[in-house]
Every structure is written in C-alpha cells, then in structure tokens.
C-alpha cells in the first residue's frame, strides 16, 4: 500500500519487526509526512495507514536514512523479534542489508550488537536510552502497575497503604498517581533530596534500609529498583494477602525463591507500556525517533502550518 500524497520530507524510515508499538510509531511517522516502510508485520490484519508494506527486509531498509528495530531488538541476541510477523531474520542480516553510514535505531541494543554494527560502518542509537522516552514511558508503566494492583486486591486503592520502593522516574510517577487515587503512599529511597520531594507531595518517606520494618503495614508493594531490595529479611514480614508488584528490569528487586517459599503473591510486571497502552507507547517511541532524526537530519525534517510534517 502506497501513500496517497508525496511525503514532504526527503527522507525514508525502515521499520523492521516489533509489536503494536513499532507499528503505531510507523503509522504516525507516515502521518508526519515521512516515507515509512515496514517489514515483519504479516500477521497483523489491521490498518497500516500510510505505511508501505514490504515483502523483504531489504526493501524496507533500502535508501532508508534510519532503520528502526523493536524494543527489545532481540530476546536471544541473534534474531530480531517478530511478534506480529513470521520467519527469522538475524541482526547480522539486517546489518548486511544496510549501507555504510546508515543509522540504526534499536531498543535495548546489546554492547555486542553495537560493536558489530560499528565495525560494519553502521551508526547506532538506542532509543530506549533516550531520556524523554523513559520519562514519558513512566506514565503507562504507572497506569499498568495500578491496573495490576486493582486486579490483585480485594480492597480499593483509595485509603490503602501503598509502598513504592525507589523514587526515580517510575517511582515518582507511580507515587503521584496513587496519591491521586486516595492511597496513603510511603516511598523508600536513599537520597535526602528524594525525601524532601516526597514531603512536598505529601508522601511518607522512609530509608530503603528500613523496608523490613515497614512492609508488614503495606496493603500493596511496588518495586522499581533493579536489584534485590526485598530479601528474606523483608519478605518474612510481608502479609500473605499483600501483592508485590515488581516493575524492575532483570534481575528484578525480589528474592523470588524466598518469596515462593513464603507463598507470597509476586507479580513481575515487565514491559508494561507495551502491554497496558501500546498505542500511547508507540506514540512515545515515535516522538523519540523524530527527535533522533531532527538531531541528525534537521534540515530535512520539515514543518508545515506550525505542525511537524
């Protein structure tokens, strides 16, 4: 399917594989007036908008100023993930289809993948490392975590005692959303500046070392710290009816073996933006990709009528 109107930008983007987030990003990039080609979505029977559907990865990559891979780009470090497509395509095959000097944007690119691409003359950027993406991704992550909690609890979040471990981007956003729902929120952190901001927002601050003394009071526990903070000392004080929702990336923040021994309800809720709000998450990815393009090809990313086109 070809676009009905000629793109206003002298630039092309090739999107290779991914889930609904990447497809939404591709559709919205096409709406911005950028020629956008996609491969690896043959199982999707919905609307592709102005995206050009390609039969091969080579067709999507050919002449593209930027090739976009999924988030994460791979689960085995070898093949690109195709949750909406069929067949196998290795990272090396993608690189071999690109010309020297082309830009490759992927999510959670490994050090080995980056090194291999550079050796082949391909510039890489990891859009998962973009600060604006991580800030905005905290919103669907927080909403998804709240949805999980509502499904697990037999009480309302309103008036409940909620413990949020970690006060980074997700911890701040989640704590604010829980407060807005009427929960009594306690947040655990280490930095005095975090404790000060908690007080500003009417959140009860505790030091992360004091978690074992507090968990028994919590009706629901959310963790955002990607190393073990809920160890056996803390878990032995958690009530059986209290769900623990771990939002941290691998290895997570819970001693899962001990939690199983204590028969606790632990939900490791990974990749919530893509599960809870894939359209919003796709739009966030699109904005980061546009920022990357503007930084590298600013003179060809045109605007018309006050809107980036």
PLY file of the C-alpha trace (Angstrom):
ply
format ascii 1.0
element vertex 309
property float x
property float y
property float z
element edge 308
property int vertex1
property int vertex2
end_header
0.00 0.00 0.00
1.50 3.30 -1.10
0.88 6.71 0.39
-1.66 8.82 -1.48
0.34 12.01 -1.17
4.03 12.56 -1.68
5.98 12.82 1.59
7.02 16.38 2.42
10.34 15.18 3.83
13.19 13.94 1.64
13.79 11.06 4.00
12.78 7.44 4.47
12.50 5.26 7.56
12.50 1.46 7.51
10.80 -0.31 10.42
11.85 -3.94 10.88
9.77 -6.13 13.20
8.31 -5.41 16.60
4.89 -5.30 18.17
2.00 -2.86 18.01
4.20 -0.10 19.46
6.53 -0.13 16.46
3.60 -0.33 14.05
1.89 2.66 15.70
5.17 4.57 15.55
5.48 3.71 11.84
1.91 4.83 11.10
2.39 8.11 12.91
5.72 8.76 11.23
3.93 8.31 7.90
1.29 10.78 9.06
4.11 13.24 9.75
4.89 13.15 6.03
7.89 10.84 6.28
8.13 7.94 3.85
7.87 4.92 6.14
8.34 1.32 5.03
7.79 -1.73 7.23
8.66 -5.42 7.21
7.72 -8.14 9.67
4.04 -7.47 10.28
2.41 -10.09 8.03
0.31 -11.46 10.92
-1.30 -8.08 11.52
-4.58 -7.62 9.63
-5.41 -4.12 10.85
-4.92 -0.71 9.29
-1.41 0.22 8.13
-2.31 3.81 7.34
0.28 5.37 5.05
2.97 2.79 5.81
4.46 0.98 2.82
4.31 -2.78 3.45
7.42 -4.56 2.16
7.88 -8.21 1.28
11.53 -8.24 2.34
13.62 -6.52 4.95
15.96 -5.37 2.19
13.12 -3.42 0.53
12.28 -1.66 3.78
15.92 -0.83 4.52
16.90 0.26 1.01
17.55 4.03 0.86
16.36 4.49 4.44
18.05 7.25 6.41
17.21 5.30 9.57
16.32 1.66 10.16
14.25 1.01 13.28
14.34 -2.26 15.24
11.99 -3.41 18.04
12.15 -2.81 21.79
13.86 -5.04 22.74
15.52 -5.63 19.40
16.11 -9.32 20.25
15.50 -11.83 23.03
18.34 -14.19 22.13
20.92 -11.67 20.97
20.82 -13.17 17.48
17.43 -12.77 15.81
15.14 -9.74 15.55
11.82 -10.31 17.33
8.73 -10.62 15.11
5.66 -10.91 17.40
3.46 -9.69 14.52
5.36 -11.47 11.77
6.75 -14.83 10.72
10.13 -16.18 9.76
13.60 -15.47 11.09
15.86 -12.50 10.48
19.18 -12.15 12.27
20.74 -8.90 13.43
23.69 -9.64 11.15
21.33 -9.93 8.17
19.89 -6.51 8.97
23.39 -5.01 9.12
24.39 -6.69 5.85
21.37 -5.08 4.14
22.43 -1.60 5.23
24.97 0.63 3.57
27.84 2.24 5.41
26.82 5.47 7.10
23.18 4.48 7.59
21.66 4.97 11.03
20.27 2.05 13.02
17.88 2.73 15.92
17.03 -0.17 18.20
15.71 -0.81 21.66
17.98 -2.28 24.35
20.81 -2.92 21.91
23.49 -5.12 23.42
27.10 -3.99 23.60
27.97 -6.80 21.16
25.33 -5.64 18.67
26.56 -2.06 18.82
30.17 -3.13 18.38
29.33 -5.35 15.40
27.36 -2.56 13.71
30.16 -0.04 14.19
32.67 -2.49 12.71
30.44 -2.65 9.62
30.26 1.12 9.35
26.73 1.47 10.74
25.94 4.18 13.27
23.69 3.01 16.10
21.44 4.73 18.60
19.46 3.03 21.36
16.13 4.82 21.61
15.40 3.03 24.89
18.20 5.09 26.42
16.57 8.38 25.42
15.66 10.39 28.50
12.42 11.75 27.03
11.25 8.22 26.23
11.99 6.97 29.73
10.23 9.90 31.36
7.10 9.53 29.24
7.16 5.71 29.50
6.76 6.12 33.26
3.14 7.13 32.65
1.87 3.88 31.01
4.11 1.92 33.40
2.45 3.54 36.41
-1.05 3.10 34.98
-0.32 -0.52 34.12
1.02 -1.18 37.62
-2.11 0.31 39.14
-4.25 -1.88 36.88
-2.35 -4.96 38.09
-2.83 -3.89 41.69
-6.56 -3.37 41.23
-6.84 -6.85 39.75
-4.95 -8.42 42.67
-6.50 -6.53 45.59
-9.85 -7.17 47.25
-9.84 -3.62 48.66
-9.77 -0.23 46.97
-6.53 1.60 46.44
-8.28 4.57 48.00
-7.29 4.62 51.70
-4.94 1.65 51.22
-1.35 1.67 52.45
0.85 1.55 49.35
4.62 1.15 49.49
6.66 2.29 46.48
10.31 1.21 46.54
12.56 3.55 44.56
11.92 7.17 43.67
13.21 7.50 40.14
11.10 8.34 37.09
8.65 5.47 37.62
8.61 5.75 41.40
7.76 9.46 41.26
5.03 8.99 38.65
3.52 5.96 40.36
3.53 7.62 43.78
1.75 10.67 42.38
-0.87 8.56 40.63
-1.53 6.51 43.77
-1.91 9.71 45.83
-4.40 11.00 43.26
-6.45 7.83 43.81
-6.52 8.48 47.55
-3.95 5.90 48.63
-1.72 6.55 51.63
1.66 6.33 49.96
5.01 5.58 51.52
8.09 5.67 49.31
11.52 4.21 50.03
14.70 5.85 48.76
18.21 6.81 49.85
18.79 10.44 48.85
17.83 13.33 51.16
16.64 15.26 48.09
14.15 12.46 47.34
12.87 12.61 50.93
12.38 16.37 50.54
10.34 15.95 47.34
8.25 13.24 49.00
7.33 15.68 51.75
6.44 18.32 49.14
3.99 15.84 47.57
2.61 14.54 50.88
4.29 11.15 50.57
5.62 9.42 53.67
9.41 8.95 53.22
11.41 6.02 54.57
15.01 4.99 54.01
15.41 1.95 51.80
17.24 0.19 54.66
14.04 0.43 56.74
11.93 -1.57 54.29
11.85 -4.72 56.51
10.30 -2.66 59.31
7.55 -1.23 57.10
6.44 -3.95 54.67
4.10 -5.53 57.23
1.97 -2.38 57.16
1.59 -2.30 53.39
-1.56 -3.45 51.57
0.32 -3.43 48.26
4.02 -3.17 47.44
5.50 -1.81 44.21
9.21 -2.18 43.46
11.10 -0.16 40.84
14.68 -0.94 41.93
16.53 -3.43 39.62
18.47 -5.19 42.34
17.34 -7.22 45.33
15.76 -4.94 47.92
13.04 -7.35 49.02
15.26 -10.03 50.53
14.41 -12.74 53.04
14.62 -10.27 55.93
11.97 -8.08 54.32
9.83 -10.84 52.82
9.33 -12.63 56.13
7.37 -9.58 57.31
5.09 -9.28 54.26
1.48 -10.33 54.85
0.22 -13.15 52.62
-2.63 -11.04 51.28
-0.26 -8.25 50.17
0.61 -8.41 46.46
4.16 -7.49 45.48
4.32 -5.93 42.01
7.87 -5.83 40.70
8.34 -3.32 37.88
12.14 -3.60 37.77
14.01 -4.99 34.81
16.11 -8.14 35.17
17.18 -9.39 37.67
14.29 -7.66 39.45
14.15 -6.47 43.03
12.63 -9.51 44.74
14.25 -12.65 46.08
11.84 -14.78 44.06
12.95 -18.12 45.51
12.32 -16.98 49.07
9.04 -15.37 48.06
7.88 -18.74 46.71
8.95 -20.47 49.93
6.86 -17.95 51.90
3.96 -18.46 49.45
3.77 -14.75 48.67
1.94 -13.25 45.70
4.65 -11.73 43.48
3.86 -10.35 40.03
6.87 -9.50 37.88
5.23 -6.96 35.60
7.76 -6.32 32.84
7.28 -4.20 29.69
4.04 -2.66 30.93
3.91 0.21 28.39
3.65 -2.27 25.52
1.05 -4.36 27.36
-1.05 -1.72 29.08
-1.05 1.06 26.49
0.67 0.02 23.24
-0.76 2.91 21.22
0.46 5.53 23.70
3.79 3.70 23.99
4.11 3.69 20.20
3.50 7.43 20.07
6.21 7.94 22.67
8.63 5.90 20.55
7.65 7.95 17.50
8.49 11.19 19.29
11.93 9.87 20.26
12.58 8.72 16.70
11.62 12.16 15.40
13.99 13.75 17.90
16.78 11.44 16.73
16.07 12.34 13.11
15.94 16.05 13.88
19.28 15.89 15.66
20.95 14.12 12.75
18.98 15.32 9.71
17.46 18.55 10.99
17.48 20.24 7.60
15.19 17.61 6.05
12.63 17.32 8.85
10.23 19.96 7.63
7.29 21.63 9.33
4.16 22.93 7.67
1.39 25.03 9.19
3.02 25.10 12.62
2.94 21.28 12.86
5.86 18.98 12.19
5.06 17.23 8.93
0 1
1 2
2 3
3 4
4 5
5 6
6 7
7 8
8 9
9 10
10 11
11 12
12 13
13 14
14 15
15 16
16 17
17 18
18 19
19 20
20 21
21 22
22 23
23 24
24 25
25 26
26 27
27 28
28 29
29 30
30 31
31 32
32 33
33 34
34 35
35 36
36 37
37 38
38 39
39 40
40 41
41 42
42 43
43 44
44 45
45 46
46 47
47 48
48 49
49 50
50 51
51 52
52 53
53 54
54 55
55 56
56 57
57 58
58 59
59 60
60 61
61 62
62 63
63 64
64 65
65 66
66 67
67 68
68 69
69 70
70 71
71 72
72 73
73 74
74 75
75 76
76 77
77 78
78 79
79 80
80 81
81 82
82 83
83 84
84 85
85 86
86 87
87 88
88 89
89 90
90 91
91 92
92 93
93 94
94 95
95 96
96 97
97 98
98 99
99 100
100 101
101 102
102 103
103 104
104 105
105 106
106 107
107 108
108 109
109 110
110 111
111 112
112 113
113 114
114 115
115 116
116 117
117 118
118 119
119 120
120 121
121 122
122 123
123 124
124 125
125 126
126 127
127 128
128 129
129 130
130 131
131 132
132 133
133 134
134 135
135 136
136 137
137 138
138 139
139 140
140 141
141 142
142 143
143 144
144 145
145 146
146 147
147 148
148 149
149 150
150 151
151 152
152 153
153 154
154 155
155 156
156 157
157 158
158 159
159 160
160 161
161 162
162 163
163 164
164 165
165 166
166 167
167 168
168 169
169 170
170 171
171 172
172 173
173 174
174 175
175 176
176 177
177 178
178 179
179 180
180 181
181 182
182 183
183 184
184 185
185 186
186 187
187 188
188 189
189 190
190 191
191 192
192 193
193 194
194 195
195 196
196 197
197 198
198 199
199 200
200 201
201 202
202 203
203 204
204 205
205 206
206 207
207 208
208 209
209 210
210 211
211 212
212 213
213 214
214 215
215 216
216 217
217 218
218 219
219 220
220 221
221 222
222 223
223 224
224 225
225 226
226 227
227 228
228 229
229 230
230 231
231 232
232 233
233 234
234 235
235 236
236 237
237 238
238 239
239 240
240 241
241 242
242 243
243 244
244 245
245 246
246 247
247 248
248 249
249 250
250 251
251 252
252 253
253 254
254 255
255 256
256 257
257 258
258 259
259 260
260 261
261 262
262 263
263 264
264 265
265 266
266 267
267 268
268 269
269 270
270 271
271 272
272 273
273 274
274 275
275 276
276 277
277 278
278 279
279 280
280 281
281 282
282 283
283 284
284 285
285 286
286 287
287 288
288 289
289 290
290 291
291 292
292 293
293 294
294 295
295 296
296 297
297 298
298 299
299 300
300 301
301 302
302 303
303 304
304 305
305 306
306 307
307 308
